[in-house]
Amino acid sequence: MGPIVHKTANFFMEPTVPRAANHPEQERRLKALRSFDILDTEREPAFDDIVAFASELCGTAVSMVNLIDTERQWTKAEVGMNSREMPLETSICAHAILEDGFVEIPDTHRDSRMIGNPLCHGDSGMRFYAGAPLKTRDGLPLGSLCVLDHQPRRLTALQRRGLEVLAQQVMTLLELRQALRNSVVLRQEVDHRVKNSLQMLSSFVRIAGRKTTHSEAQDLLSVVQARIGAMIHVHERLYRRVDQTEIELTEYLGEIGDALARNAPSGVTLTVSGDPVTVQPGTAVALATLTNELVSNAFKHGFPNGRTGQVAVTLKDDPAAKRVRLICADNGIGSQSGPAEPQEKNIGGLGMQVAKVLATELSGGIDVQSDVNGFVVSIEFPAVAIAS
């Protein structure tokens, strides 16, 4: 299947400035990039999680994992841009890889390299850029994990360091993919590095939370740490099954549910049940991430002020229709004015946005129902999507 490319017209206008110079080690750099066999691949939940987290951490509208090819910038994961490819003439990351380390442009209109760049001008132009390099073990830059925004700004030291750690996580994932092609046995060893990176980031966020006295910042860091913890559990439980090429999904989601239940509000219980469904490991990660987002969303919004209740995750297989449905239902506050109109449903938060992206990647759709009896999210997939 060919690459999926979403082009935004303004970004493909003929630019009025030349592209960035080639990297001094361009030939070696491109050879290293090719060795990862990542260009023109489909989106993957593990990379989508990172850009969603980077956008949340830095408070920006856009976050991307960009790789600099011979004639183009290719995007492995993004939020807020709706583009998988753009020419090097409009690429800010093509300039960033020429620097030794972290690059921050507080206002692109004050940077001579961005004059005439359509990405940075117009009503939706990008006025802010920050990028952490994606470097191989030999120090060759493949691209950047970057965040962009429509307003000039500066990152805090915490946000800069967080972006650097997430860039290391991107490289760990690239190395993991590379290792898996060479030997299945290496998967478990490389996954330890993934978990170590996540655990390091978790410790970093926890320490930052202890140092800050701002209540909103403490709340945000607490949410961020919980998300990292859930990602650790997803990887840990999946790669215990290093020799398996198929995963029994209900059992696997039950293990994820056990981990999530430890973070449930007081008086709120979580149950996971369903029909036996077998999937490949990559699909299991996507559905586990979906479950994490839906349950975390229910815990956060459904049971305020000490309210008690239940969250139930159910997996239903319909062989006749060749469909599988993942349902997350809670008996929390729901919509207190009765059934919610479609435009009123609470689907705008980051957790639900991540869920929508993951569902789309599995050729699925989301249905949200809310009334005084609680909140129900149903995600339905074609069986062929989760089996492939």
C-alpha positions in Angstrom: 0.0 0.0 0.0 1.4 3.4 -0.9 2.0 6.2 1.5 -0.8 8.3 2.9 -0.1 11.9 2.2 -2.4 14.8 3.4 -1.3 18.0 1.7 -2.3 21.4 3.0 -2.4 23.8 0.1 -0.5 26.8 1.6 2.4 24.6 2.6 2.9 23.5 -1.0 3.0 27.0 -2.6 6.1 27.8 -4.5 8.4 29.3 -1.8 10.4 32.5 -2.2 13.4 31.3 -0.2 15.8 28.5 -0.9 15.8 25.3 1.0 18.2 24.6 3.9 21.7 23.5 3.0 22.5 19.8 3.0 23.9 18.4 6.2 27.8 18.1 6.1 27.4 14.3 6.5 24.4 14.1 4.1 25.4 10.8 2.4 25.9 9.0 5.7 22.9 10.6 7.2 20.6 9.5 4.4 22.0 6.0 4.5 21.3 5.8 8.2 17.7 7.1 7.6 17.2 4.4 5.0 18.4 1.7 7.4 15.4 2.2 9.7 13.0 1.5 6.8 10.5 4.0 8.3 9.7 6.3 5.3 6.3 6.0 3.8 5.0 3.6 6.5 1.5 3.8 8.0 0.8 5.7 11.3 1.5 3.7 14.5 -0.1 4.3 17.9 3.3 4.4 19.7 4.4 7.4 17.7 1.0 9.0 17.8 1.1 8.8 21.6 4.4 10.7 21.7 3.3 13.6 19.6 0.0 13.9 21.5 1.9 13.9 24.8 4.5 16.5 23.4 1.6 18.8 22.4 0.0 18.5 25.8 3.3 19.0 27.7 4.3 22.1 25.7 0.8 23.5 25.3 1.1 23.8 21.5 -1.4 23.4 18.7 1.0 21.2 16.6 3.5 18.4 17.3 5.3 16.3 14.7 7.9 13.6 14.2 9.6 14.7 11.0 12.3 12.9 9.0 14.4 14.8 6.5 14.7 12.9 3.2 16.5 13.9 0.0 13.8 16.1 -1.4 11.1 16.2 1.2 10.2 16.3 4.9 8.2 13.2 5.7 6.1 13.0 8.9 5.7 9.7 10.9 3.3 11.2 13.4 1.5 14.5 13.9 -1.3 16.3 15.7 -2.7 19.6 14.5 -1.0 19.7 11.0 -2.9 17.2 8.9 0.1 16.7 6.6 2.4 13.7 6.1 4.8 15.3 3.6 6.1 18.7 2.5 9.0 20.0 0.3 12.3 20.9 2.0 11.8 24.5 1.0 9.1 24.9 3.6 10.6 22.6 6.2 11.8 24.2 9.4 13.3 20.9 10.6 15.6 20.9 7.5 17.2 23.9 9.1 17.1 22.5 12.6 19.1 19.4 11.8 22.1 21.6 10.8 22.4 22.7 14.5 24.1 20.6 17.1 21.2 20.3 19.6 17.8 21.7 20.6 16.5 24.5 18.4 13.9 27.0 19.5 12.6 29.9 17.3 10.4 32.1 19.6 9.1 34.1 16.6 9.5 32.8 13.1 8.8 36.3 11.7 12.1 37.4 13.3 14.2 34.6 11.8 15.8 35.4 8.5 15.6 31.7 7.4 11.8 31.8 7.5 11.3 34.9 5.4 8.8 34.0 2.6 8.2 30.5 4.0 4.4 29.9 3.5 4.4 27.6 6.5 5.1 30.6 8.7 2.8 33.2 7.1 -0.9 33.8 6.6 -3.8 33.5 9.0 -2.8 30.0 10.1 1.0 30.5 9.9 3.3 29.0 12.4 4.9 31.7 14.5 6.7 29.4 17.0 8.9 26.4 16.6 10.9 24.1 18.9 12.6 20.9 17.9 14.6 18.2 19.6 16.9 16.3 17.3 16.4 12.7 16.4 20.0 11.4 16.3 21.4 8.0 15.7 24.0 6.5 18.0 26.6 7.9 15.7 25.3 11.4 16.1 23.7 11.6 12.7 20.4 13.7 12.7 17.5 12.0 11.0 15.0 14.8 11.7 13.3 16.3 14.7 10.5 15.9 17.2 9.0 19.4 17.1 6.2 21.5 18.4 4.7 24.5 16.6 2.2 27.2 17.5 0.4 30.1 15.9 1.6 32.6 18.4 5.2 33.6 19.4 6.2 32.1 22.7 9.0 30.4 24.7 9.2 27.0 26.3 10.1 26.5 29.9 13.2 24.5 31.0 10.8 21.7 32.0 9.2 21.6 28.6 12.5 21.7 26.7 13.9 18.8 28.7 10.6 16.9 28.3 10.8 17.3 24.6 14.4 16.0 24.5 13.4 12.9 26.5 10.5 12.3 24.2 12.9 12.6 21.2 15.0 9.9 22.8 11.9 7.8 23.1 11.2 8.2 19.3 14.7 7.0 18.6 14.2 4.0 20.9 11.1 3.1 19.0 12.9 3.4 15.7 15.6 1.1 17.0 13.0 -1.3 18.3 11.4 -1.5 14.8 14.8 -2.1 13.3 15.7 -4.8 15.8 12.4 -6.6 15.3 13.1 -6.9 11.6 16.4 -8.6 12.4 15.4 -10.9 15.3 12.2 -11.4 17.3 14.4 -12.4 20.3 15.8 -8.9 20.4 12.3 -7.4 21.0 12.3 -8.0 24.7 15.7 -6.5 25.2 14.9 -3.4 23.2 11.6 -3.0 25.0 13.5 -2.7 28.3 15.1 0.5 26.8 11.6 1.7 25.9 10.4 1.2 29.5 13.6 2.7 30.9 13.0 5.8 28.8 9.4 6.1 30.0 10.4 5.4 33.6 13.1 8.1 33.3 10.5 10.6 32.0 8.0 9.6 34.7 10.7 10.3 37.4 11.5 13.6 35.8 7.8 14.7 35.8 7.4 13.5 39.4 10.4 15.5 40.6 9.2 18.6 38.7 5.7 18.2 40.3 7.3 18.2 43.8 9.3 21.3 43.0 6.4 23.4 41.6 4.0 25.2 43.9 1.5 26.1 41.2 -1.6 24.0 41.7 -2.6 23.9 38.0 0.9 22.8 37.0 0.9 20.1 39.7 -2.5 18.8 38.4 -1.2 18.8 34.8 2.0 17.0 35.8 0.0 14.4 37.8 -2.1 13.7 34.7 1.0 13.5 32.5 2.6 11.0 34.9 -0.5 8.8 34.9 -0.4 8.7 31.1 3.3 7.7 31.1 2.5 5.0 33.7 -0.2 3.6 31.5 2.1 3.5 28.5 4.7 1.6 30.6 2.0 -1.0 31.5 0.9 -1.4 27.9 4.5 -2.2 26.7 5.4 -4.3 29.7 2.4 -6.6 29.4 2.7 -7.0 25.6 6.3 -7.8 25.4 6.1 -10.4 28.1 4.6 -12.4 25.3 7.8 -12.1 23.2 7.3 -15.5 21.5 3.6 -14.9 20.6 2.5 -13.7 17.2 -1.2 -13.4 18.3 -2.7 -12.0 21.5 -6.0 -13.0 23.2 -7.4 -9.5 23.5 -9.9 -9.8 26.4 -7.2 -11.3 28.6 -4.7 -8.7 27.6 -7.1 -5.8 28.2 -7.9 -7.4 31.6 -4.3 -7.0 32.6 -4.2 -3.4 31.4 -7.5 -2.9 33.4 -5.8 -4.2 36.6 -3.1 -1.5 36.2 -5.6 1.2 35.5 -7.8 0.2 38.4 -5.0 1.2 40.8 -5.5 4.8 39.7 -9.3 4.8 40.0 -10.9 7.5 42.2 -12.0 6.3 45.6 -15.2 4.3 45.4 -15.0 3.7 41.7 -14.5 0.2 40.3 -13.4 -1.0 36.9 -14.4 -4.3 35.2 -13.1 -5.7 31.9 -15.0 -8.6 30.2 -15.9 -9.8 26.7 -15.8 -12.4 24.0 -12.5 -14.1 23.0 -10.8 -12.1 20.2 -7.3 -12.8 18.8 -5.2 -10.0 17.4 -1.6 -9.3 16.4 0.6 -7.5 18.9 0.6 -4.2 17.1 -3.2 -4.1 17.1 -3.2 -5.1 20.8 -1.1 -2.0 21.6 -3.6 0.2 19.7 -6.6 -1.2 21.5 -4.9 -1.2 24.9 -4.1 2.5 24.3 -7.7 3.1 23.4 -8.8 1.4 26.6 -6.4 3.5 28.6 -7.7 6.8 27.1 -11.4 5.9 27.5 -11.0 4.6 31.1 -8.8 7.6 32.1 -11.3 9.9 30.6 -14.1 8.3 32.6 -12.1 8.4 35.8 -11.3 12.1 35.3 -14.7 13.5 34.2 -17.3 11.0 35.4 -16.9 11.0 39.1 -16.2 14.5 40.6 -16.5 15.4 44.3 -16.2 11.9 45.7 -19.0 10.4 43.5 -18.8 6.6 43.5 -19.7 4.2 40.7 -18.4 1.8 38.1 -16.6 1.9 34.7 -17.1 -1.2 32.6 -15.1 -2.2 29.5 -16.7 -4.8 27.3 -15.4 -6.4 24.1 -18.1 -7.9 21.8 -17.5 -10.0 18.8 -20.1 -10.2 16.0 -18.8 -13.0 13.6 -21.9 -12.7 11.4 -21.4 -9.0 10.8 -17.6 -9.4 10.9 -17.4 -6.6 13.4 -15.9 -6.2 16.8 -17.0 -3.5 19.3 -15.1 -2.1 22.3 -17.4 -0.4 24.8 -16.5 1.8 27.7 -19.5 2.7 29.9 -19.7 4.5 33.2 -22.5 5.5 35.6 -21.0 8.8 36.4 -22.5 12.3 36.0 -23.0 12.0 32.2 -25.2 14.8 30.8 -27.4 16.2 33.7 -29.8 17.8 31.3 -30.8 14.6 29.5 -29.6 13.0 26.3 -26.8 15.1 24.8 -27.0 16.5 21.3 -24.1 15.4 19.0 -22.4 18.8 19.2 -22.6 18.8 23.0 -20.9 15.5 23.6 -17.7 15.7 25.4 -15.4 14.6 22.6 -13.1 17.5 22.4 -10.6 16.6 25.2 -7.2 15.2 24.4 -8.0 11.7 25.6 -11.0 11.5 23.2 -9.0 13.1 20.4 -6.3 10.4 20.8 -9.1 7.7 20.9 -10.5 9.1 17.6 -7.1 8.9 15.9 -6.5 5.3 17.1 -10.0 4.3 16.0 -9.5 5.8 12.6 -6.2 3.9 12.1 -8.1 0.7 12.8 -10.8 1.7 10.2 -13.3 2.1 13.1 -15.8 4.7 14.2 -16.7 6.2 17.6 -20.2 6.6 18.9 -20.7 8.6 22.1 -23.9 8.6 24.2 -24.5 10.6 27.4 -27.4 11.2 29.6 -28.2 11.4 33.4 -27.3 7.7 33.7 -23.8 8.2 32.6 -21.4 8.1 29.6 -21.0 5.4 27.0 -18.3 5.3 24.3 -18.6 2.6 21.6 -15.9 1.9 19.1 -16.6 -0.5 16.3 -14.0 -2.1 14.0 -14.2 -4.4 11.0 -12.8 -7.8 12.1 -10.4 -7.7 9.1 -8.8 -4.5 10.5 -7.9 -6.0 13.9 -6.7 -9.3 12.4 -4.3 -7.7 9.9 
